[in-house]
Amino acid sequence: MKSWSLFIVTLGTILIIAYPATHSMGNLYFGGGLIGIGTIAFFLRKK
């Protein structure tokens, strides 16, 4: 569980950095969703 959450957060961070290079408009929706997933994973890991 812990490694899976870390994987999601790491993947999300990479995509948030890489995505604007190809889609600057779609990044608002895509990045926002990844931040949400990363936040949920972070809180699940803390519990």
PDB file with one MODEL, atoms N, CA, C and O in Angstrom:
MODEL        1
ATOM      1  N   MET A   1       0.843  -1.202   0.000  1.00  0.00           N
ATOM      2  CA  MET A   1       0.000   0.000   0.000  1.00  0.00           C
ATOM      3  C   MET A   1       0.875   1.248   0.000  1.00  0.00           C
ATOM      4  O   MET A   1       0.632   2.197  -0.746  1.00  0.00           O
ATOM      5  N   LYS A   2       1.895   1.227   0.851  1.00  0.00           N
ATOM      6  CA  LYS A   2       2.750   2.407   0.976  1.00  0.00           C
ATOM      7  C   LYS A   2       3.520   2.668  -0.313  1.00  0.00           C
ATOM      8  O   LYS A   2       3.613   3.809  -0.766  1.00  0.00           O
ATOM      9  N   SER A   3       4.073   1.606  -0.905  1.00  0.00           N
ATOM     10  CA  SER A   3       4.839   1.775  -2.143  1.00  0.00           C
ATOM     11  C   SER A   3       3.921   2.160  -3.302  1.00  0.00           C
ATOM     12  O   SER A   3       4.326   2.907  -4.192  1.00  0.00           O
ATOM     13  N   TRP A   4       2.681   1.649  -3.295  1.00  0.00           N
ATOM     14  CA  TRP A   4       1.718   1.978  -4.358  1.00  0.00           C
ATOM     15  C   TRP A   4       1.362   3.459  -4.299  1.00  0.00           C
ATOM     16  O   TRP A   4       1.300   4.120  -5.336  1.00  0.00           O
ATOM     17  N   SER A   5       1.126   3.991  -3.091  1.00  0.00           N
ATOM     18  CA  SER A   5       0.819   5.412  -2.930  1.00  0.00           C
ATOM     19  C   SER A   5       1.991   6.267  -3.387  1.00  0.00           C
ATOM     20  O   SER A   5       1.803   7.281  -4.059  1.00  0.00           O
ATOM     21  N   LEU A   6       3.185   5.861  -3.026  1.00  0.00           N
ATOM     22  CA  LEU A   6       4.389   6.595  -3.422  1.00  0.00           C
ATOM     23  C   LEU A   6       4.534   6.603  -4.935  1.00  0.00           C
ATOM     24  O   LEU A   6       4.949   7.606  -5.516  1.00  0.00           O
ATOM     25  N   PHE A   7       4.191   5.484  -5.579  1.00  0.00           N
ATOM     26  CA  PHE A   7       4.249   5.383  -7.039  1.00  0.00           C
ATOM     27  C   PHE A   7       3.270   6.356  -7.681  1.00  0.00           C
ATOM     28  O   PHE A   7       3.614   7.031  -8.651  1.00  0.00           O
ATOM     29  N   ILE A   8       2.045   6.436  -7.144  1.00  0.00           N
ATOM     30  CA  ILE A   8       1.030   7.349  -7.684  1.00  0.00           C
ATOM     31  C   ILE A   8       1.498   8.798  -7.558  1.00  0.00           C
ATOM     32  O   ILE A   8       1.383   9.577  -8.504  1.00  0.00           O
ATOM     33  N   VAL A   9       2.022   9.151  -6.394  1.00  0.00           N
ATOM     34  CA  VAL A   9       2.486  10.522  -6.169  1.00  0.00           C
ATOM     35  C   VAL A   9       3.650  10.862  -7.097  1.00  0.00           C
ATOM     36  O   VAL A   9       3.695  11.950  -7.672  1.00  0.00           O
ATOM     37  N   THR A  10       4.589   9.930  -7.240  1.00  0.00           N
ATOM     38  CA  THR A  10       5.745  10.166  -8.113  1.00  0.00           C
ATOM     39  C   THR A  10       5.318  10.303  -9.565  1.00  0.00           C
ATOM     40  O   THR A  10       5.765  11.213 -10.263  1.00  0.00           O
ATOM     41  N   LEU A  11       4.455   9.403 -10.021  1.00  0.00           N
ATOM     42  CA  LEU A  11       3.960   9.446 -11.397  1.00  0.00           C
ATOM     43  C   LEU A  11       3.189  10.735 -11.647  1.00  0.00           C
ATOM     44  O   LEU A  11       3.342  11.366 -12.692  1.00  0.00           O
ATOM     45  N   GLY A  12       2.360  11.120 -10.682  1.00  0.00           N
ATOM     46  CA  GLY A  12       1.601  12.358 -10.803  1.00  0.00           C
ATOM     47  C   GLY A  12       2.503  13.571 -10.916  1.00  0.00           C
ATOM     48  O   GLY A  12       2.259  14.458 -11.735  1.00  0.00           O
ATOM     49  N   THR A  13       3.548  13.615 -10.093  1.00  0.00           N
ATOM     50  CA  THR A  13       4.488  14.738 -10.136  1.00  0.00           C
ATOM     51  C   THR A  13       5.184  14.828 -11.486  1.00  0.00           C
ATOM     52  O   THR A  13       5.324  15.914 -12.049  1.00  0.00           O
ATOM     53  N   ILE A  14       5.619  13.682 -12.003  1.00  0.00           N
ATOM     54  CA  ILE A  14       6.292  13.661 -13.308  1.00  0.00           C
ATOM     55  C   ILE A  14       5.348  14.146 -14.404  1.00  0.00           C
ATOM     56  O   ILE A  14       5.743  14.943 -15.256  1.00  0.00           O
ATOM     57  N   LEU A  15       4.104  13.671 -14.388  1.00  0.00           N
ATOM     58  CA  LEU A  15       3.136  14.051 -15.416  1.00  0.00           C
ATOM     59  C   LEU A  15       2.768  15.528 -15.317  1.00  0.00           C
ATOM     60  O   LEU A  15       2.610  16.196 -16.339  1.00  0.00           O
ATOM     61  N   ILE A  16       2.631  16.043 -14.095  1.00  0.00           N
ATOM     62  CA  ILE A  16       2.316  17.462 -13.906  1.00  0.00           C
ATOM     63  C   ILE A  16       3.429  18.333 -14.485  1.00  0.00           C
ATOM     64  O   ILE A  16       3.160  19.403 -15.031  1.00  0.00           O
ATOM     65  N   ILE A  17       4.679  17.878 -14.367  1.00  0.00           N
ATOM     66  CA  ILE A  17       5.806  18.638 -14.918  1.00  0.00           C
ATOM     67  C   ILE A  17       5.872  18.483 -16.436  1.00  0.00           C
ATOM     68  O   ILE A  17       6.137  19.450 -17.150  1.00  0.00           O
ATOM     69  N   ALA A  18       5.630  17.263 -16.928  1.00  0.00           N
ATOM     70  CA  ALA A  18       5.812  16.973 -18.350  1.00  0.00           C
ATOM     71  C   ALA A  18       4.614  17.380 -19.204  1.00  0.00           C
ATOM     72  O   ALA A  18       4.790  17.760 -20.361  1.00  0.00           O
ATOM     73  N   TYR A  19       3.404  17.309 -18.659  1.00  0.00           N
ATOM     74  CA  TYR A  19       2.181  17.509 -19.443  1.00  0.00           C
ATOM     75  C   TYR A  19       2.050  18.893 -20.076  1.00  0.00           C
ATOM     76  O   TYR A  19       1.644  18.975 -21.235  1.00  0.00           O
ATOM     77  N   PRO A  20       2.377  20.004 -19.365  1.00  0.00           N
ATOM     78  CA  PRO A  20       2.209  21.342 -19.955  1.00  0.00           C
ATOM     79  C   PRO A  20       3.002  21.547 -21.238  1.00  0.00           C
ATOM     80  O   PRO A  20       2.659  22.410 -22.045  1.00  0.00           O
ATOM     81  N   ALA A  21       4.055  20.767 -21.434  1.00  0.00           N
ATOM     82  CA  ALA A  21       4.867  20.905 -22.639  1.00  0.00           C
ATOM     83  C   ALA A  21       4.070  20.537 -23.890  1.00  0.00           C
ATOM     84  O   ALA A  21       4.356  21.041 -24.977  1.00  0.00           O
ATOM     85  N   THR A  22       3.068  19.658 -23.743  1.00  0.00           N
ATOM     86  CA  THR A  22       2.269  19.213 -24.881  1.00  0.00           C
ATOM     87  C   THR A  22       0.863  19.805 -24.875  1.00  0.00           C
ATOM     88  O   THR A  22       0.327  20.132 -25.934  1.00  0.00           O
ATOM     89  N   HIS A  23       0.258  19.946 -23.689  1.00  0.00           N
ATOM     90  CA  HIS A  23      -1.108  20.472 -23.610  1.00  0.00           C
ATOM     91  C   HIS A  23      -1.189  21.499 -22.476  1.00  0.00           C
ATOM     92  O   HIS A  23      -1.333  21.137 -21.308  1.00  0.00           O
ATOM     93  N   SER A  24      -1.095  22.763 -22.830  1.00  0.00           N
ATOM     94  CA  SER A  24      -1.125  23.805 -21.802  1.00  0.00           C
ATOM     95  C   SER A  24      -2.545  24.029 -21.283  1.00  0.00           C
ATOM     96  O   SER A  24      -2.722  24.374 -20.115  1.00  0.00           O
ATOM     97  N   MET A  25      -3.572  23.838 -22.141  1.00  0.00           N
ATOM     98  CA  MET A  25      -4.954  24.061 -21.720  1.00  0.00           C
ATOM     99  C   MET A  25      -5.481  22.860 -20.937  1.00  0.00           C
ATOM    100  O   MET A  25      -6.085  23.019 -19.877  1.00  0.00           O
ATOM    101  N   GLY A  26      -5.248  21.664 -21.464  1.00  0.00           N
ATOM    102  CA  GLY A  26      -5.715  20.451 -20.797  1.00  0.00           C
ATOM    103  C   GLY A  26      -5.028  20.206 -19.463  1.00  0.00           C
ATOM    104  O   GLY A  26      -5.530  19.446 -18.635  1.00  0.00           O
ATOM    105  N   ASN A  27      -3.888  20.844 -19.250  1.00  0.00           N
ATOM    106  CA  ASN A  27      -3.134  20.647 -18.012  1.00  0.00           C
ATOM    107  C   ASN A  27      -3.935  21.068 -16.786  1.00  0.00           C
ATOM    108  O   ASN A  27      -3.749  20.508 -15.706  1.00  0.00           O
ATOM    109  N   LEU A  28      -4.830  22.052 -16.942  1.00  0.00           N
ATOM    110  CA  LEU A  28      -5.638  22.510 -15.816  1.00  0.00           C
ATOM    111  C   LEU A  28      -6.497  21.378 -15.265  1.00  0.00           C
ATOM    112  O   LEU A  28      -6.596  21.199 -14.051  1.00  0.00           O
ATOM    113  N   TYR A  29      -7.121  20.614 -16.165  1.00  0.00           N
ATOM    114  CA  TYR A  29      -7.978  19.511 -15.734  1.00  0.00           C
ATOM    115  C   TYR A  29      -7.135  18.308 -15.313  1.00  0.00           C
ATOM    116  O   TYR A  29      -7.354  17.725 -14.251  1.00  0.00           O
ATOM    117  N   PHE A  30      -6.166  17.945 -16.161  1.00  0.00           N
ATOM    118  CA  PHE A  30      -5.348  16.756 -15.934  1.00  0.00           C
ATOM    119  C   PHE A  30      -4.497  16.912 -14.674  1.00  0.00           C
ATOM    120  O   PHE A  30      -4.477  16.025 -13.821  1.00  0.00           O
ATOM    121  N   GLY A  31      -3.795  18.043 -14.559  1.00  0.00           N
ATOM    122  CA  GLY A  31      -2.959  18.306 -13.391  1.00  0.00           C
ATOM    123  C   GLY A  31      -3.781  18.378 -12.116  1.00  0.00           C
ATOM    124  O   GLY A  31      -3.371  17.864 -11.075  1.00  0.00           O
ATOM    125  N   GLY A  32      -4.943  19.016 -12.200  1.00  0.00           N
ATOM    126  CA  GLY A  32      -5.821  19.108 -11.035  1.00  0.00           C
ATOM    127  C   GLY A  32      -6.246  17.734 -10.540  1.00  0.00           C
ATOM    128  O   GLY A  32      -6.280  17.477  -9.337  1.00  0.00           O
ATOM    129  N   GLY A  33      -6.571  16.850 -11.487  1.00  0.00           N
ATOM    130  CA  GLY A  33      -6.960  15.491 -11.113  1.00  0.00           C
ATOM    131  C   GLY A  33      -5.816  14.730 -10.466  1.00  0.00           C
ATOM    132  O   GLY A  33      -6.019  13.998  -9.498  1.00  0.00           O
ATOM    133  N   LEU A  34      -4.609  14.902 -11.002  1.00  0.00           N
ATOM    134  CA  LEU A  34      -3.440  14.209 -10.447  1.00  0.00           C
ATOM    135  C   LEU A  34      -3.105  14.727  -9.057  1.00  0.00           C
ATOM    136  O   LEU A  34      -2.715  13.957  -8.179  1.00  0.00           O
ATOM    137  N   ILE A  35      -3.258  16.042  -8.854  1.00  0.00           N
ATOM    138  CA  ILE A  35      -3.015  16.601  -7.523  1.00  0.00           C
ATOM    139  C   ILE A  35      -4.012  16.009  -6.527  1.00  0.00           C
ATOM    140  O   ILE A  35      -3.655  15.691  -5.393  1.00  0.00           O
ATOM    141  N   GLY A  36      -5.272  15.865  -6.966  1.00  0.00           N
ATOM    142  CA  GLY A  36      -6.295  15.265  -6.107  1.00  0.00           C
ATOM    143  C   GLY A  36      -5.959  13.826  -5.748  1.00  0.00           C
ATOM    144  O   GLY A  36      -6.080  13.425  -4.591  1.00  0.00           O
ATOM    145  N   ILE A  37      -5.535  13.044  -6.751  1.00  0.00           N
ATOM    146  CA  ILE A  37      -5.153  11.651  -6.516  1.00  0.00           C
ATOM    147  C   ILE A  37      -3.959  11.581  -5.568  1.00  0.00           C
ATOM    148  O   ILE A  37      -3.928  10.755  -4.656  1.00  0.00           O
ATOM    149  N   GLY A  38      -2.980  12.450  -5.791  1.00  0.00           N
ATOM    150  CA  GLY A  38      -1.794  12.476  -4.942  1.00  0.00           C
ATOM    151  C   GLY A  38      -2.127  12.832  -3.500  1.00  0.00           C
ATOM    152  O   GLY A  38      -1.564  12.265  -2.564  1.00  0.00           O
ATOM    153  N   THR A  39      -3.059  13.787  -3.329  1.00  0.00           N
ATOM    154  CA  THR A  39      -3.474  14.188  -1.986  1.00  0.00           C
ATOM    155  C   THR A  39      -4.180  13.048  -1.271  1.00  0.00           C
ATOM    156  O   THR A  39      -3.913  12.784  -0.099  1.00  0.00           O
ATOM    157  N   ILE A  40      -5.093  12.364  -1.984  1.00  0.00           N
ATOM    158  CA  ILE A  40      -5.810  11.225  -1.400  1.00  0.00           C
ATOM    159  C   ILE A  40      -4.824  10.129  -1.001  1.00  0.00           C
ATOM    160  O   ILE A  40      -4.917   9.565   0.089  1.00  0.00           O
ATOM    161  N   ALA A  41      -3.874   9.834  -1.899  1.00  0.00           N
ATOM    162  CA  ALA A  41      -2.882   8.798  -1.618  1.00  0.00           C
ATOM    163  C   ALA A  41      -2.037   9.168  -0.399  1.00  0.00           C
ATOM    164  O   ALA A  41      -1.683   8.306   0.405  1.00  0.00           O
ATOM    165  N   PHE A  42      -1.718  10.457  -0.270  1.00  0.00           N
ATOM    166  CA  PHE A  42      -0.916  10.917   0.863  1.00  0.00           C
ATOM    167  C   PHE A  42      -1.655  10.697   2.180  1.00  0.00           C
ATOM    168  O   PHE A  42      -1.074  10.219   3.155  1.00  0.00           O
ATOM    169  N   PHE A  43      -2.954  11.052   2.203  1.00  0.00           N
ATOM    170  CA  PHE A  43      -3.728  10.883   3.432  1.00  0.00           C
ATOM    171  C   PHE A  43      -3.973   9.408   3.742  1.00  0.00           C
ATOM    172  O   PHE A  43      -3.986   9.015   4.909  1.00  0.00           O
ATOM    173  N   LEU A  44      -4.166   8.589   2.705  1.00  0.00           N
ATOM    174  CA  LEU A  44      -4.330   7.147   2.930  1.00  0.00           C
ATOM    175  C   LEU A  44      -3.059   6.550   3.523  1.00  0.00           C
ATOM    176  O   LEU A  44      -3.122   5.648   4.358  1.00  0.00           O
ATOM    177  N   ARG A  45      -1.914   7.052   3.094  1.00  0.00           N
ATOM    178  CA  ARG A  45      -0.639   6.546   3.589  1.00  0.00           C
ATOM    179  C   ARG A  45      -0.429   6.949   5.053  1.00  0.00           C
ATOM    180  O   ARG A  45       0.183   6.203   5.817  1.00  0.00           O
ATOM    181  N   LYS A  46      -0.930   8.117   5.443  1.00  0.00           N
ATOM    182  CA  LYS A  46      -0.741   8.588   6.821  1.00  0.00           C
ATOM    183  C   LYS A  46      -1.580   7.788   7.811  1.00  0.00           C
ATOM    184  O   LYS A  46      -1.166   7.588   8.954  1.00  0.00           O
ATOM    185  N   LYS A  47      -2.759   7.326   7.382  1.00  0.00           N
ATOM    186  CA  LYS A  47      -3.645   6.618   8.315  1.00  0.00           C
ATOM    187  C   LYS A  47      -3.114   5.238   8.674  1.00  0.00           C
ATOM    188  O   LYS A  47      -3.743   4.516   9.448  1.00  0.00           O
TER     189      LYS A  47
ENDMDL
END
